[in-house]
Amino acid sequence: MSRRTALLVSLLIALAGLSACGGDSGSGNATASRPRLPATECGTYNGQGCAPASRRVDLQRPSFSNSTQIDNPLFPISGLHSALLLGHVDGKPFRTETTLLPGIQTVRWRGEDVKVRVSQYVAYLDRRLEEVALDRYAQADDGSVWYFGEDVFDYRNGTVALTEGTWLAGREGPAAMIMPAKPKVGDVFRTENAPGIVFEEVTVKEVGRTLDGPVGPIEGGMVGEELHSDGTHEDKLFAPGYGEFRTAGGGDLEALAMAVPANALSGPPPAELQSMLRAAEGILESARLHDWEEASATLRRMNGSWKTVRATKQPRMVVARLDVAMAALRRAVVDRQAGPTTQAAIDVGQSVTDLELRHVPPSAVDAERFHLWTQQLRVDAAAKDLGAVTGDVAALEWIRDRIAHTLGDAGGREIDARLRELRAATDARNLPAAADHAARLAARLRTLAR
């Protein structure tokens, strides 16, 4: 799904023992093999603006015999291991990471236990944790993909402020079609259909469009016009191998910058990328020690590496963000400003790590992202920003869920214990202790992740 806060309305998944939802029969042409689902009312605030039931393609009740093999080209969750979306919201840089989590969950809907895959959505606005959601998907036997609910956590000042928008199929409403098997122009389907909680209806406007992808054109894209609860509309683009590709509205933008395996490359990362990552860490430490001669020398080497990498074909949105971070780092080192230098070095490291996603497993990239967030926490602790530190801890806790399966039982328990110590220090408002815990946590994770 796209940006949740304001556009789409998650740790506990209580999936067992939930009752099936019911309703009156809907209108339309019934089939002998599959019963119809209820059409239900229009979920906009004024109850108007929805397409007639005769145009909807989500009213035939689906069957789910192999539901976790989600390979619909326009919504290939089973094969979408990790995706990065970049953009801007309210004039601030926006970033989304989506990750397919290991394991399978079960949701009971209309008397049937349906196995679902869970995708973790984490959104950051201006470097701060903004929203997390756990999305549940299943593919029907006809190839359509269905949305079985989400757990939503909206963050404010580092803590969960709202869980509005959380819903589960069979509890708040029915499962919702997120993508038809073979969408056609004029098809209508509801991607969320729990009026009063969440509601979205999509009308297919175009199929077969060629889209401007991260590293080149992508054929076979789809454009859908989405109707929201408040009656507003926005266009969404979907691309084969990527799923939801681009959302724009009200001056905001969220666009897919890279995904794997679609943009994966064989072989190890270029040596220059690894050199840049080491250089960013070196500058970070040099700035903390106010060793500006060393920082300047390291930056010169980093500039050469970036020039080499930039001459190759790389995802353009990541390159643009890395250009901004590199420029900020140069200014900060020249001005000998410790705070801006450490922040810019972290920003550079983040974008370099994004580029490495094309070459290494997502879990390895997430381990590096975990390390970078420990460094962000140390920067925020030095600035005495309790809200930022609190959010940094939450970001680490969520990334932990992506990499836990790679650490082994003992390693996972140790990281969990260290995270609890970090959380306790933060809750006690002891920022120096939190920074110390973060530094030790980073060192230990790198040892375990080798």
TORBANU-621169 format. One line per 10 residues: number of its first residue (from 1); for each residue x, y, z of C-alpha. Coordinates in nm, 3 decimals. Layout:
N
NUM	X Y Z; ...
REM end
This chain:
450
1	0.000 0.000 0.000; 0.102 0.363 -0.038; 0.148 0.643 0.212; -0.080 0.562 0.506; -0.097 0.881 0.703; -0.378 1.085 0.547; -0.387 0.865 0.238; -0.442 0.513 0.376; -0.537 0.503 0.702; 0.183 -0.333 1.291
11	0.308 -0.544 1.606; 0.021 -0.761 1.739; -0.160 -0.981 1.484; -0.453 -1.143 1.664; -0.558 -1.374 1.388; -0.705 -1.673 1.568; -1.067 -1.718 1.659; -1.209 -1.426 1.462; -1.565 -1.456 1.340; -1.668 -1.445 0.976
21	-1.853 -1.141 0.849; -2.197 -1.158 0.692; -2.431 -0.940 0.493; -2.712 -0.927 0.244; -2.669 -1.055 -0.108; -2.538 -0.803 -0.356; -2.669 -0.729 -0.702; -2.506 -0.839 -1.025; -2.475 -1.158 -1.227; -2.429 -1.458 -0.995
31	-2.241 -1.765 -1.109; -2.328 -2.123 -1.038; -1.978 -2.214 -0.921; -1.902 -1.926 -0.686; -2.152 -1.731 -0.471; -2.157 -1.354 -0.477; -2.020 -1.133 -0.202; -2.239 -0.854 -0.063; -2.208 -0.530 -0.257; -2.235 -0.317 0.063
41	-2.294 0.056 0.073; -2.073 0.329 -0.070; -1.809 0.410 0.191; -1.760 0.778 0.119; -1.860 1.022 0.392; -2.172 1.131 0.203; -2.245 0.785 0.064; -2.205 0.905 -0.295; -1.955 0.880 -0.577; -1.907 0.504 -0.594
51	-1.942 0.304 -0.912; -2.254 0.085 -0.956; -2.223 -0.278 -0.848; -2.259 -0.385 -1.211; -1.909 -0.249 -1.284; -1.737 -0.414 -0.989; -1.517 -0.718 -1.042; -1.473 -0.798 -0.672; -1.819 -0.938 -0.597; -1.766 -1.302 -0.688
61	-1.657 -1.485 -0.377; -1.298 -1.608 -0.423; -1.151 -1.944 -0.333; -0.805 -1.974 -0.178; -0.639 -2.314 -0.223; -0.281 -2.183 -0.273; -0.318 -1.838 -0.125; 0.041 -1.762 -0.023; 0.180 -1.796 -0.376; 0.112 -1.433 -0.468
71	0.256 -1.392 -0.817; 0.007 -1.159 -0.986; 0.242 -0.953 -1.208; 0.096 -0.621 -1.092; 0.101 -0.716 -0.723; 0.367 -0.988 -0.679; 0.397 -0.988 -0.301; 0.557 -1.334 -0.276; 0.836 -1.221 -0.507; 0.866 -0.863 -0.383
81	1.129 -0.921 -0.117; 1.207 -0.556 -0.051; 1.108 -0.224 -0.203; 1.213 0.136 -0.148; 0.989 0.431 -0.228; 1.105 0.793 -0.215; 0.930 1.125 -0.250; 0.816 1.426 -0.055; 0.524 1.512 0.173; 0.447 1.866 0.283
91	0.778 1.970 0.128; 0.979 1.726 0.343; 1.168 1.417 0.223; 0.958 1.103 0.251; 1.086 0.746 0.254; 0.912 0.410 0.263; 1.062 0.064 0.309; 0.843 -0.241 0.247; 0.966 -0.588 0.338; 0.808 -0.930 0.299
101	0.829 -1.088 0.644; 0.907 -1.458 0.688; 0.632 -1.693 0.793; 0.263 -1.732 0.718; -0.040 -1.614 0.917; -0.403 -1.727 0.905; -0.719 -1.518 0.889; -1.068 -1.665 0.923; -1.309 -1.509 0.677; -1.661 -1.630 0.595
111	-1.600 -1.967 0.762; -1.270 -2.032 0.584; -0.917 -2.021 0.725; -0.711 -1.832 0.468; -0.333 -1.833 0.480; -0.181 -1.488 0.420; 0.161 -1.332 0.370; 0.254 -1.028 0.576; 0.439 -0.728 0.437; 0.590 -0.468 0.670
121	0.550 -0.106 0.564; 0.768 0.155 0.741; 0.746 0.524 0.650; 0.982 0.804 0.751; 0.916 1.175 0.712; 1.215 1.408 0.734; 1.425 1.129 0.894; 1.164 1.057 1.162; 0.951 0.745 1.196; 0.606 0.839 1.069
131	0.406 0.520 1.030; 0.429 0.143 1.039; 0.177 -0.105 0.905; 0.161 -0.480 0.874; -0.039 -0.572 0.563; -0.193 -0.915 0.501; -0.236 -1.047 0.148; -0.358 -1.366 -0.020; -0.402 -1.467 -0.382; -0.724 -1.628 -0.500
141	-0.730 -1.924 -0.732; -0.824 -1.701 -1.027; -0.504 -1.494 -0.980; -0.661 -1.191 -0.812; -0.491 -1.059 -0.496; -0.693 -0.984 -0.183; -0.620 -0.760 0.112; -0.705 -0.916 0.450; -0.634 -0.618 0.671; -0.362 -0.417 0.833
151	-0.235 -0.317 1.175; -0.148 0.053 1.167; 0.077 0.250 1.401; 0.101 0.626 1.345; 0.392 0.786 1.530; 0.415 1.135 1.675; 0.727 1.253 1.853; 0.861 0.900 1.857; 0.565 0.723 2.014; 0.249 0.561 1.881
161	-0.022 0.826 1.871; -0.292 0.655 1.664; -0.387 0.310 1.544; -0.680 0.439 1.339; -0.715 0.248 1.015; -0.642 -0.091 1.171; -0.883 -0.353 1.040; -0.908 -0.726 0.985; -1.114 -0.923 0.736; -1.397 -1.098 0.917
171	-1.387 -0.853 1.207; -1.441 -0.500 1.072; -1.543 -0.593 0.720; -1.477 -0.821 0.424; -1.149 -0.899 0.256; -1.091 -0.654 -0.029; -0.955 -0.708 -0.378; -0.625 -0.526 -0.416; -0.564 -0.631 -0.778; -0.775 -0.824 -1.033
181	-0.619 -1.120 -1.209; -0.630 -0.945 -1.547; -0.749 -0.586 -1.503; -0.934 -0.420 -1.789; -1.021 -0.058 -1.850; -1.343 0.022 -1.662; -1.303 -0.249 -1.398; -1.393 -0.132 -1.046; -1.281 -0.290 -0.719; -1.257 -0.184 -0.358
191	-0.907 -0.212 -0.214; -1.038 -0.138 0.137; -1.402 -0.184 0.221; -1.474 -0.124 0.589; -1.686 0.195 0.576; -1.633 0.415 0.878; -1.281 0.278 0.923; -1.116 0.256 0.583; -1.254 0.275 0.232; -1.101 0.301 -0.115
201	-1.243 0.217 -0.456; -1.031 0.191 -0.770; -1.141 0.230 -1.131; -0.898 0.104 -1.395; -0.824 0.390 -1.635; -0.545 0.244 -1.846; -0.359 -0.084 -1.898; -0.048 -0.159 -2.098; 0.118 0.173 -2.022; 0.497 0.199 -2.041
211	0.630 0.352 -1.719; 0.955 0.526 -1.640; 1.115 0.276 -1.403; 1.406 0.306 -1.161; 1.665 0.214 -1.425; 1.466 0.217 -1.749; 1.122 0.176 -1.909; 0.876 -0.084 -1.777; 0.604 -0.215 -2.006; 0.259 -0.335 -1.905
221	0.178 -0.081 -1.636; -0.171 -0.003 -1.505; -0.325 0.328 -1.402; -0.606 0.329 -1.150; -0.813 0.620 -1.023; -0.869 0.582 -0.651; -1.174 0.720 -0.469; -1.117 0.800 -0.100; -1.361 0.822 0.189; -1.365 1.203 0.170
231	-1.468 1.193 -0.196; -1.128 1.294 -0.334; -0.953 1.109 -0.615; -0.593 1.037 -0.703; -0.417 0.826 -0.963; -0.206 0.525 -0.871; 0.032 0.343 -1.101; 0.116 -0.028 -1.084; 0.402 -0.198 -1.268; 0.479 -0.564 -1.341
241	0.733 -0.697 -1.095; 0.691 -0.396 -0.866; 0.329 -0.366 -0.760; 0.220 -0.020 -0.652; 0.454 0.211 -0.837; 0.360 0.572 -0.790; 0.112 0.781 -0.594; 0.079 1.156 -0.626; -0.176 1.404 -0.499; -0.199 1.742 -0.332
251	0.161 1.823 -0.420; 0.292 1.509 -0.245; 0.475 1.224 -0.415; 0.562 0.866 -0.330; 0.735 0.676 -0.609; 0.909 0.341 -0.627; 1.284 0.402 -0.633; 1.400 0.040 -0.636; 1.279 -0.313 -0.571; 1.431 -0.656 -0.556
261	1.441 -0.893 -0.725; 1.321 -0.670 -1.012; 1.630 -0.445 -0.993; 1.873 -0.702 -0.853; 2.212 -0.756 -1.016; 2.439 -1.058 -0.999; 2.772 -1.040 -0.827; 2.896 -0.849 -0.521; 2.852 -0.474 -0.477; 3.107 -0.255 -0.657
271	3.416 -0.196 -0.445; 3.347 0.178 -0.468; 3.013 0.139 -0.289; 3.174 -0.048 -0.004; 3.448 0.214 0.006; 3.187 0.490 0.032; 3.013 0.314 0.318; 3.339 0.278 0.510; 3.424 0.639 0.436; 3.088 0.761 0.567
281	3.152 0.574 0.893; 3.502 0.717 0.911; 3.383 1.074 0.863; 3.117 1.017 1.125; 3.380 0.924 1.382; 3.622 1.196 1.269; 3.352 1.458 1.319; 3.282 1.329 1.670; 3.655 1.370 1.745; 3.676 1.704 1.557
291	3.954 1.561 1.342; 3.880 1.771 1.036; 4.201 1.690 0.850; 4.114 1.322 0.854; 3.754 1.396 0.761; 3.864 1.607 0.464; 4.105 1.339 0.338; 3.836 1.070 0.370; 3.587 1.291 0.188; 3.826 1.334 -0.105
301	3.849 0.957 -0.143; 3.473 0.929 -0.115; 3.422 1.188 -0.391; 3.633 0.975 -0.625; 3.437 0.661 -0.544; 3.105 0.837 -0.597; 3.220 0.973 -0.933; 3.295 0.618 -1.046; 2.963 0.476 -0.920; 2.762 0.763 -1.059
311	2.899 0.698 -1.407; 2.722 0.361 -1.405; 2.351 0.300 -1.448; 2.192 0.334 -1.104; 1.835 0.392 -0.978; 1.782 0.759 -1.052; 1.583 0.856 -0.742; 1.843 0.704 -0.510; 2.117 0.882 -0.705; 1.936 1.215 -0.671
321	1.902 1.173 -0.295; 2.265 1.066 -0.262; 2.374 1.373 -0.459; 2.194 1.594 -0.206; 2.353 1.410 0.088; 2.701 1.430 -0.063; 2.665 1.804 -0.123; 2.553 1.854 0.238; 2.849 1.649 0.361; 3.098 1.855 0.161
331	2.958 2.181 0.301; 2.956 2.053 0.658; 3.316 1.923 0.644; 3.442 2.248 0.489; 3.263 2.447 0.760; 3.387 2.205 1.028; 3.041 2.163 1.178; 3.023 1.841 1.381; 2.643 1.807 1.400; 2.568 1.864 1.029
341	2.866 1.646 0.932; 2.751 1.347 1.135; 2.397 1.379 1.002; 2.510 1.410 0.641; 2.743 1.110 0.682; 2.447 0.901 0.803; 2.236 1.023 0.510; 2.512 0.926 0.267; 2.542 0.585 0.432; 2.169 0.528 0.401
351	2.161 0.593 0.026; 2.477 0.388 -0.035; 2.316 0.102 0.154; 2.007 0.141 -0.066; 2.224 0.093 -0.374; 2.377 -0.220 -0.221; 2.027 -0.373 -0.210; 2.073 -0.458 -0.578; 2.365 -0.686 -0.494; 2.312 -0.841 -0.149
361	2.017 -1.007 0.031; 1.760 -0.770 0.187; 1.843 -0.905 0.533; 2.204 -0.791 0.492; 2.087 -0.445 0.387; 1.849 -0.431 0.683; 2.134 -0.523 0.918; 2.326 -0.223 0.783; 2.017 -0.004 0.818; 1.993 -0.120 1.178
371	2.351 -0.007 1.233; 2.280 0.333 1.074; 1.981 0.386 1.304; 2.199 0.322 1.607; 2.425 0.599 1.478; 2.124 0.824 1.420; 2.021 0.761 1.779; 2.367 0.868 1.900; 2.341 1.190 1.696; 1.994 1.264 1.832
381	2.102 1.184 2.187; 2.392 1.429 2.152; 2.138 1.690 2.041; 1.928 1.609 2.351; 1.625 1.534 2.132; 1.426 1.284 2.339; 1.142 1.251 2.087; 1.384 1.169 1.807; 1.570 0.915 2.022; 1.240 0.751 2.118
391	1.149 0.718 1.750; 1.494 0.582 1.669; 1.442 0.302 1.922; 1.109 0.217 1.759; 1.273 0.208 1.416; 1.532 -0.037 1.549; 1.259 -0.255 1.697; 1.078 -0.276 1.366; 1.394 -0.347 1.164; 1.473 -0.621 1.414
401	1.162 -0.806 1.291; 1.313 -0.818 0.941; 1.644 -0.971 1.044; 1.556 -1.187 1.346; 1.540 -1.505 1.134; 1.904 -1.457 1.035; 2.042 -1.429 1.389; 1.963 -1.772 1.530; 1.774 -1.832 1.853; 2.053 -1.726 2.087
411	2.148 -1.423 1.877; 1.788 -1.313 1.849; 1.739 -1.335 2.224; 2.054 -1.132 2.285; 1.953 -0.855 2.045; 1.607 -0.847 2.202; 1.758 -0.813 2.549; 1.984 -0.530 2.434; 1.691 -0.355 2.270; 1.497 -0.377 2.596
421	1.789 -0.216 2.779; 1.799 0.059 2.517; 1.424 0.113 2.547; 1.448 0.127 2.929; 1.723 0.391 2.917; 1.520 0.599 2.673; 1.201 0.569 2.879; 1.404 0.686 3.179; 1.513 0.990 2.972; 1.876 0.894 3.020
431	2.005 0.990 2.677; 2.378 0.934 2.747; 2.298 0.578 2.861; 2.076 0.528 2.554; 2.360 0.639 2.326; 2.597 0.398 2.499; 2.351 0.109 2.465; 2.307 0.194 2.096; 2.682 0.187 2.031; 2.718 -0.150 2.201
441	2.411 -0.288 2.022; 2.552 -0.186 1.684; 2.884 -0.356 1.752; 2.719 -0.676 1.870; 2.480 -0.700 1.577; 2.764 -0.668 1.329; 2.939 -0.958 1.499; 2.624 -1.172 1.487; 2.541 -1.079 1.127; 2.878 -1.183 0.983
REM end
